[in-house]
Amino acid sequence: MRRTLHLTLPALILMLIVTVPMVMAQPDDMAGEATTGPERSELKFFTVDHSIFRYDDAHLQLEVYALIDRSYLGLEPAHDDGVQARYEITFQVLHNDSLMIGDSWVRTDWSQNDSLRAYGQKIPELVKYMIQPGDYRIAVRIVDEVKNQYFVEEYAISADPIPTDGVQISDILLASRIEKAEGDVAEFNHNGLLVLPNAERMFGSTNPQIFYYVEVYNLTQADTATYWIDRALLDDRGAVLRRFERRVRNVPGTAVVDVDAFSAATLRTGVYTLRIVATDIMTGTQATADRNFWVYRPDEDIAIVPRIDPGFDVDALTEEELEQELSAIRYLLNDRVRKAMKDLEGPSAKRSFLGRFWSVNDPDTTTAINEFRQEYLRRLQIANDRYGSLQREGWSTDRGRVLLLHGEPDYIDDHPFDGTTNGAWQVWEYHQIEGGIIYVFVDRNNLSEYTQVHSTKKGEVNNPYWYEIEFSR
């Protein structure tokens, strides 16, 4: 029997574990797009993965993992000094398009100050459900309650039955840390072990140890019974790179747990597969499980684009096009990530950054294109055509920035210069964002160089007296 799971698209990772109180709430309805409440984030700021184990002869245990990019969460002052992020996370399992089970809770993530929240730090989340074999959809929504933004990740899975005869093997759970559990570790407890899943399955310079957890079932019980665990590391073409020493074990029961770790220190940037084969010596039956993962080393001067599919060929970009695209995505980055991008040296590192950025923000990895990038570049071209000049490209203007972030406004209240004021102005209305917002732009010199002077969107410049200031001079 072979069980294989495919890799979800990764981002840079540095695991950070945060212990916070849990507050359970009713699951939210995640069907369709929200028209009120939080605004959908332009960026996907977390990654989702899952594993399946046997629960009993008729049921499976589905584990769903989320890994949240800590640096993208909004911050607010904490009551006991420092700063904190607040987010609500909702897990749902759907069967035949109907909600079957779900949970929701709110987390508070505290730190002493903003500077301690470095780019690449992650917060793990996990939930476990008992299910029957069948086809399901997993949906995970996280609401950043400080930014008042949300994102939803949803995908289909097939939960195959695990037979009760012949040796069988579970999915391989790849983790950033496995150790003996000390005290209450809640949902991260696996048979007395603290297991911290790595939902991105990204390892490398900052996360060099690759831990795994796997369960083997239906082993023959006898005084002299033994079983083998054979492990191999495969490259992205399926060729064996390394075979690990065979593990020979006595059979303590019909089901056993195998846990180990190996180093990624000698692995170059790329995608790999861990293959585990369990053999029951008494019967000679075998079961195989595969799990792929990524290794990323930012200091390696090699192209990783063929192994990370962002939905386009990054290598095909000229260096000028590369620089232009990196500049154009700056509106989508927070200060920490923007600084990390600015510090990149050399075309290879910049191509890797751009490829990872678009990969992580691909809304549908089952298609051959990256819809998010395609839409963003479409808006960029419109901005350049409408608002560009000899001095500036259109996307770098105030109106170009807003168009890139939000698309076409629902309505433009245009006031061209008519001699009664010192300039022209426009009011852009977006009816579906934050319950309705506006942007105000003023052309102070009547040269079609519009400057943003006011907005009702959270986080933007807000000056309700803009008219008096601009036109009373």
N, C-alpha and C positions, 0 to 999 in steps of 0.2 A: 504494500500500500504506500502511495506517495502523496504527501500533502505539501502543496506549494502556495505561498502567498507572494504577491508582487509588491514591489517597493513603492511607497508613496513618495512624492517629490519632497526633497529635503531643503533645509536652510542651514546656515552655520549654527553650531550648538556648543554651549557650555552649560552643563546641567547645574541648576541651582534648586535646592529643595527648600521649600518654605512651609513651615507648619503653622496653620491658621485654623481657627474654629470653623466648623461647618454648620450652616443653617439650611435645613431642608425646606423646600418650597414645592408647590405644585408645578408639574411640567408645563411649559408653554407650548402653544400651537405654532409649529414652525412651518406649516404648509403655506406656500405663497410668499409674496413680498409684503413686508409691513408698510402700511401707509401712514401710521401714526407711531409715536414713540421714538425709539432710537433710529438713527440713520444707518444704513448699510455702509460698512467700511469699504473704502476703495481697495484696501489691501487685506489679504488673508494673513492674520497674525498668529495663527496656530496650525499645528499639524495633527492629523488623526490617524490612528492605526488600530489593529485589533488582533487577537489570537483566540483560538478555540481549543478547549480541553474537554475531557470527559467529566461529566458530573455524576451520572449513574448509568445503568444499562440503557435507559431510554432517553436520557437528557444530556445536553451539552452545556458547558460553561463558556459563555461568550464574555470576553474581556475587551473593553474599548478604552483606548488610551488617547489622551490629548496632551500636546506639548505646546505651551504658550510662550510666545516671544515676549519676554518681560520688558524689553526696552520700548516696545510699541504701546504699552499700556499708559493711559493718562494718569497723572499724579495730582494729589491734593494734600494739603497739610493734615497731619495726623493729630489726634487729640493729645497724645503723649509725646509730642515733638516728632521730628522726622517727617517723612512723606509716606503716602500709601496709595496703592492702586486698589480699586474695588471692581470686581467683575462677577457676573452671574454666568454659570455654565449649566447647560442643559444637554443631557444625553437622552436620545430616543432610539428605540428599535421599532421599525414598522414592518408589518407583514400584510401582503396584499393591499398595500397603500393605506392601511389603517394602523393607527398607533397601538402598539401592543404593550410596551412597557416604557417607562421614562422616569428620569429623576432630574431635579434641578436644585442647585444650591448657590450660595454667595460666598465668595472668598475675599479676604482682605490681605493684601501683600504689602508688608511694611519694610521700610529701609531707613537708615539713619539720615541719608541725604541722597539727592538725585545722582551725584557722581558715582555712587556705588552700584548703580544699575547699568552695567556695561552692555554694549551691543553683543548679542549672542547668548545672553543668559536665558534660561528656560525654566518654566514652572510645569511640573508634571501633574496630570490628573488621570484618574482611573475609575472605572465602574465595572461591576461584574453582574451578569444576568444568567439565569438558568433558562435555556430555550430547548425546543425540540429541533431535530434536523429539518432543514427547509431553506427557502430563499427569503432574504430579509434586506431591508435598507437600514443603514446606520445614519443617524443625523446628529450632529453636534453643533450647538449654537453657543457662542460666548458673547455676552454684552459687556462692553467696557462702560461701566456706570459713571466714570469720571468724564470720558469723552462723549458719552451718550451715543456710542456706535456699536454695531454688532456685525458678526460674520457667521455664516452657516456653511458647514462642510457636510456633504451628504453623498453616500455611494452605496452600491449594491454588494451583497456578499452571498455566497452559497455555503451553508453550514452542512457539510456532509456527515452522515452517520458514522460513528466509530464502532465497527463490529465487535462482538463479544467473543469471537474466536480468532485464533491466529494472532501473532504478535502485531500490535498496532502502535502508532506513535502520534503524539499531539503536534500542534504547530510549535515552531521554535520561537520562543520569546527572547528577543534581543534586548539587553538592558545596559544601562550605564553603571549600575552598581548592584551587586548581590552579596549579602552577608547574613550571618545569623541574626535573626530578629531579636532585638532587645526592647522589652516593654511592648506597648501597644503601637503597632505601625498600621493599624486599620486596614484599608483595602490593599495596601502594598504587601500584605503577608501572603506568602505562598508556601504552605507546608512548613511553617516555622522559619522561613527565610524572608528577609527584607529584599524585595525585588523592585527596582525602579526602572520601569520600561522606557526605552528610548524610541518614542513614536516616530521620530524622523529616521532612525537607524543610520545616523551620521556619526562617524568616528574620525579621529585624526589627531592633530597636534594638541588640541585642548581636551580631548576625550579619548585617550589612546587605548584603554582597556575595553575589549569587547566581551561582555558577559552573555551567557546564554542559559536558558532554563527550558527543559523539555520533559515530558512525561511519556513513559512507555507502559503499555497495557497488555494484558492477557499472557503474561509470561508463565511458563510451566513451573509449578511449585513441587520441589522434591529436595531431599537432603543434599544431593550433589548437583542441583540445577545451577547453571550459570548463564549469563548472557554477555554479549559483546556490544560495545559501542564503538563504531568506527566513524571518524570525522575527517572531512576533507574540505579544503578551501579551493574554490573555483574562480577563475577570472570571468570577465564579461563575455567570453566566447565559449564558456563551459569547460575549458581545459583545467586540469588539476594543477594547482600551484604548490600545494602542500598537503601532505597527509600527516595527521597527528597520531601520536602513539595510541594503539588500541587500548581501550579500557575494558578489563575483564572483571565482572562483578558476580557475586553470589545473588541469588534471587530472594529478597526478604519478603516478597509478597507478589500478588498477581500484577500489581502496578508499582512502578518505581519512578523516582525523580533523578534526572541527571543534570548536574550543574557544573559549569567550568568557565574559564576565561582564557583568552589569548590576546596577544598584543598586536596592535596595528602599526607598530613602530617601523616595520620593514615594508609596509604596503604603500605603494604610490597612490596618488589621487586616482579614483576610479570606482567602479561598481564591482562587487564581489558576491559570491554565494557561499554560505555555510551549509554543507550537506552532512546530515547525521543519519547513520544506518544502524538500526538496532537488530540484533540477531539472537533468537532463542536457540541456544546450543542443543537443547533436548529435542527440539522439533525441526531445527534448521530453517524455520520461517524467518523472514526479514520484513522490516518496514523502513521506509525512507522519508525524511522530511528535508525540505530546502527552505532557506530564508536568505534573501539578498539584503545587502547593506552598502553604504557608501563610505569611502575614505576621502577626506579632503585635506590637503596641505597647502595653505596659501602661499608658502615660500617656493613651491615647485613651479618652474618655468615651463609648464606643459599645457596644452589645450585640453580642457576637460569637457568641452562642449558636446562631443559625440556621446558622452556618457550621461550627461544631464540634458534632457531634452526640453528646451524652453519653448518649443513650438516654432522655431525658426533657426537658421544657420548663423550663429554668432560669428563664426570664422569668416563668413562671406562679407562682413562689414569691413569697409576700409577704416583706417585709423581715424580719419576725419569723421566718418559716419559714427564710429564708436564713441568719439568724444561728444558729438552732437546728441546722441541718444542718452548718454550718461548725464549730460547737462539737463536734458529735457525731463528726466524722471525725478529731478530734485524736489519737485513739488509733492511727490508721493512719499518722501523720506522724512523721518524726524531728524532732529539735530544730531543725535548720536550716529545714526546710520549715514547721514550726509557727511559727517566728519570722517567716518571710516572709508567712505568712497573717495573723499578728497585725498586721503593718505595713500591710496593705491599707487603703485609704481609699475610702469611697464604695461604694454598692451595685453599680455597674457593674463595678468592679474585683473585688469579691467574687463576683459572678455568674460572671465570666470565670474566676476561680480555681477555683470549684466545678465549672464545666462542664469545664474542662481536666482536673481531678482525676479525675472520673468517666469521662471519655473515655479517658484513658490506662489506666485500670484496668477497661475493659470487656473481659471475657474472650472475647466473641464479637461482633465488629462486624458480622456478617452478619445479626443479628437486630435487630428494631426496639426492643428493650428492653435495658437494662443489667442483666444478671443479677447482677453483683457488688453494685451499689447496691440492687437489689431485695432481695437476701438480707440485706444490712447493715441496711436499714431495717426488715425483718421482725424481725431480732434486736433492734433498738432498741425496737420496739413491745413485744416480749415483756419486755424488761428494764424498761421503764416500767410495764407492767402488774403485774409480780411484785415489783419492788424499790423502786418509787417511794413517796414520802411527801410530807407537806405541806412539808417542808423541802428535799427534793432529788428531782430526777427520777431514775428508776431507772437510766438509762444512765450517769449520773455516779457511781454507787456502785461499790464494788470488784467486787461480783459482776456488776453490769451491764457493767463494762469487760471482764471475762473472757468473758462471754457474747458480747459484740460481736466480740471478737477470734477466738474459737475455736468459737462455737456451743454447742449443748447438750453438757454433759459425758456421757461414757459411763456414769458411775455417780456417785451422790451418797451419801456416808456421812453421814447426818444424825444429830446428837446434840442434841436439844432440851433446854432447861433442865429439870433434874429435882431441883434442890436440892442435889445432891452436889458441884457445881462452882460457880464464880462466874458462869458464863454458858453459853450454847449455842455449838455450833460445827458446821461442815460441812467435809467433805473432798470436793472435786470431782476426779474421775479422768478423764483423757483418755488413751486407750490407743494412739492412732495418732500422737501428737505426740512427737517426740524419743525414740521407743522406750517411751513411757509417762511421764506427768508427773502431778503433783497440785497443787491449790491448796487452802490451808486458810484458812477464814474464821471469825472469832470474833465473837459477839454479846456484847460486854462488859457492856452495860447491860440486856440482855433486852428491847430495844425494836425488835428486828428490824433493827438497824443493824449489819450484819456488816462487819468490817474484815479485810482480807487480812493474815495474819501470816506466811505461809510458802508457798513454792512450790519445786518441783524443776525448773521450766522455766528454761532459760538466760536470764539477764538480769533475772529477777524477784527480789524479796526472798526470801532463803533463810535460814531460822532453824530448824534441826532441833530446837532445844530450846524450841520455841514453847509446848508444853503446860506444861512446868515454869514458864515465865515467866508465862503467862496464868493458871494455876490454882493456883499455890502461894502466892498472896498472901493 
